[in-house]
């Protein structure tokens, strides 16, 4: 485990939500897809940035 992984929070999600997240990644790296989702959410809630 590297330093970056030690800083990342761990979350627990239901199997149903996990399956939806996996589908949303569209065969991309799950972590990259999650960061993109966070970015899009943030942009949608802070459009001035």
C-alpha positions as CSV (number, residue, x, y, z in Angstrom):
1,X,0.0,0.0,0.0
2,X,1.4,3.4,-0.9
3,X,1.0,6.7,1.0
4,X,-1.8,7.8,-1.4
5,X,-3.9,4.8,-0.6
6,X,-3.5,5.3,3.1
7,X,-5.0,8.8,2.8
8,X,-8.0,7.7,0.9
9,X,-11.2,7.1,3.0
10,X,-12.8,3.8,2.9
11,X,-16.6,3.6,2.3
12,X,-19.0,0.8,2.4
13,X,-21.8,0.6,-0.1
14,X,-24.7,-1.8,-0.7
15,X,-24.3,-4.5,-3.4
16,X,-27.0,-2.8,-5.4
17,X,-25.1,0.5,-5.4
18,X,-21.8,-1.2,-6.2
19,X,-23.4,-2.9,-9.2
20,X,-24.7,0.5,-10.4
21,X,-21.3,2.1,-10.0
22,X,-19.7,-0.8,-11.9
23,X,-22.1,-0.3,-14.7
24,X,-21.5,3.4,-14.8
25,X,-17.7,2.9,-15.3
26,X,-18.3,1.5,-18.8
27,X,-15.4,-0.8,-18.6
28,X,-13.0,1.9,-17.5
29,X,-10.8,1.9,-14.4
30,X,-13.3,2.2,-11.5
31,X,-11.2,4.7,-9.6
32,X,-10.8,7.0,-12.6
33,X,-14.6,6.8,-13.2
34,X,-15.3,7.6,-9.6
35,X,-13.1,10.7,-9.7
36,X,-14.9,11.8,-12.9
37,X,-18.3,11.4,-11.1
38,X,-17.1,13.4,-8.1
39,X,-15.8,16.2,-10.5
40,X,-19.1,16.3,-12.4
41,X,-21.1,16.4,-9.2
42,X,-18.9,19.2,-7.8
43,X,-19.2,21.2,-11.1
44,X,-23.0,20.8,-11.1
45,X,-23.2,22.1,-7.6
46,X,-20.5,24.9,-8.0
47,X,-21.0,26.1,-11.6
48,X,-19.0,29.3,-11.0
49,X,-15.7,27.3,-10.7
